[in-house]
Amino acid sequence: MSNRISVAYGDGIGPEIMQACLAIFEAAGAGLEIDPIVIGEKMYASGHSGGISDDDWNTLVRNKVFFKAPITTPQGGGFKSLNVTVRKTLGLYANVRPVRALHPFVHTRHPDMDLVIIRENEEDLYAGIEHRQTNEVYQCLKLMSRPGSEKIIRFAFEYARSAGRKKITCMSKDNIMKLTDGLFHKVFDEVAQEYPDIEADHWIIDIGTAKLADTPEVFDVIVLPNLYGDILSDVAGQIGGSVGLAGSANIGEACAMFEAIHGSAPPLAGKNVANPSGLLMGGVQMLNYLGKNEVAERVENAWLKTLEDGIHTADFHDGTQNRPSVSTTEFRDAVIERLGQKPSQLPVVSYPRDAKRIEVALKPQPTPKRECEGIDIFLFEDNRDPQALGERLEQAAEGSALELIMVTNRGVKVFPHGNPLTFCTDHWRCRFLARDSKADLPPAELLAMQQRLLDAGLDIIKTENLYRFDGQRGYSLGQGQ
């Protein structure tokens, strides 16, 4: 591969820790050619709502490898996360975050922790599709696709096999989100059958998170949808010693981005106290990606030797070392001084010279037969009487090809036979199904039902068609239905 990479120095502590990392890589003989780009706070302030210019986008696409320091995304105001934008625009579907304990040189309650979290990077709630639908109700769409799920799950199994890891755990919440998280779990079970050499299990995300926080040593590789993976990787980093020590790789079919998992820490900017370790470990992943495995080894082993020698920045200096904490530049110099040395107590790092890029091929799927059997029509209605609303809807549907099956509020059935204790907002889902259960409803019938409701003075804010796929229901039931 080319040695040319795009580098963003970032915001807050970003420039300081990036300069430290690049100095270490240069001293280690990485031979990187740098194209600096400007992203983040400066670009937002200059009117680029996406946080990056077109010219710098072109640089990213040309170089295909991006080493990025933390940036600051303005709160609110319609600014989109540049991290999410880069990942999705460049197809960086796999986020890889190794976490291992560095006991006894970095304090942790879990000295045997050594795991990798692999997180889906492009979809789930991070699609960022949100709407305010009524005076009281906002929505965020959770989008999960079969190809997106299969790509990240196959990547996780290929990663585990190439890294000599023996177990993969999938986590989801498919006891509640039976279609979206259910898809992720289903695909995991299917793909696991193709890797009999790797143990596979599944945990519900809430108890799985509790288990990770309590007994992380039972996990090896964990694969998760986007939001859960974001949360769990920070939990893992913190209980492993510090999120400041953890690096992150974002891998796609053609491009890759490498970064720390922590933020830009504006209060520490310019003080020469920030810890470059997280970005450095992201950079080690980058060196391996570039085929510079020997350089990656040299850097990581020197870093481990530095920690063994008690040379710590203030963020994880616990007072037990026989020396004061060091600055960013002093830590940089200490790592450079130890290039060529290896740790004596922590495990020595060795990367295979013949490692290959992970490539994922999706299995072709048959196209199911899709038939429409109804429609969910969402209404804005400030009258909180579900019985009165249900009767209006039934009257509007008389003589049509569809009948009212239920009305829900925040997912809970409130008509017919709702519970008077159920709290209601001004947002209602009204489910209509074909009176002929074998019908494949044409779009005209769905539009006709909407027109009936409009003629009845009802305020439609959204619709969702209800489909069968090969005869299987493609929508969830209401709670209490």
C-alpha positions, 0 to 999 in steps of 0.5 A: 500500500501507499505510505500516504495518509490523511491526518486531521489534528483535530480540536482541543487536545487533538493537535498535541497528541497527534504531534506526539504520535506522529513523532513516535511513528517517524522515530520508529521508521514508519515512513508515512507521507502526511496530507494534513486536512482541517476538520471539526470546530474550525470548519463548523465555525466557518459555515461548513455544517458538515465540519469538512470541506469538499477539497478535504473530502477529496483528499480522504477518498484519494488516500483511503487511510485517515488518522484522526485526532478527536474533534469537537461537534457543536451541541445542537443547532443542526450540526451532524457528527463528523465521525458518523458522517465519515464512517457512513460516507466512506463505508467504514462498517466495522469498528474494532476496539481492543481492550486489555488490562495492563495490570499491575502498571495501570490500575484495574479491578479486572487484571485478566481482561483481554477482549475485542469489541466489534461494532456495526458502524453505519446503521441502527439509531445512528442513521440519525433520522429523527422527527418531531411529529406532534406537540409532545412526541419525537421519534428516531428511526432504528434502521437495521438491514440484513446486509449490514448485519451480515457484513459486521458479523462475518467480519467479527468471525473472520477477525476472530479466526485471524487473531486466534480468538476462540469465542464470539458473543453477540449482544442484542435486545431482541426480546423487545425489538423482535424485528430489528435486533431479532434480525441481528441475532438471527443472522449471527446464529446463521453465520456462526454455523459456518465457523465451527472452530469458534464458540458462539453465544448470545446475551441480552444487552442489559445483562450482557453489559452487567456481566461485562462490567463485573466479569469481563474475562469471560468474553473474547470477541463481542459483536454488537449493533451500533448504539450498544457497541458505542456504549459497551466499548466505552464501558470496556475501555474504562474498566480495563484501565481508562478510555484514554488508553484505547484506540479504535479502527474503522474498517471498510472495503476500500477505506479505513479511519483510525482514532482514539475513542475519547473526546477532545477534552477542551479544558486540557487543550494547550496544557501539555498534559494530555495522554496520547496513548489512545490515539497511539494505539489507534495508530498501531492498528493503522500501521498493521492495516498498512502492512507495517507490522514490524513498526507496529510491534516496535511502537507498541512494545516501547509503549508497554515498556514505558508503562512498565517503567512507571512513566504515566501521564496525569490521567492514570497516574495513581501515586504508586509510581516512584516518580511524578506524572509526566507531560505529553511531550515527556511521555512521547520522548520516553516511548521514543527512547524505548523503541527497540525494547520490549516489556519484561512483565507485560506480554510482548506484542508480536504481529504476523508478517503475512496477515491479510486484510479481512474481506467479507462476501455476503451470501445471496438471499432469495427475494421474498414474496411481499404482500400488503395486508394493511396500514398503520396510520399515525395521528396527531389528536390532542383529545386524550379519549381513546374510546372516542377516537376509536369510535370515530375511526371505526365509523370512518372505515365503514364500507371500506376494504380495511377494518380498524384492529387497534389504536395504540399510544406509545406502543400500548393498545388503548382501543379496543378494551384499553386500560383506563390507567394507561397514560396517553400523549397526543400521538396515536397509531391506528392499525387497519388490516384488510377485511379479506385476510388473503388480500394483497391490498393495492396502494389505492386502497391505502390512500382511500383509507387515508382520505376517509380519515382526512374527510373525518377531520383527523390529522395524519402525520405518518403512515407505515404499510404492513407487509407479509414476506413469504407469508410471515408478518413483517411488523410487530404487534402492539403491546397488549394486542 
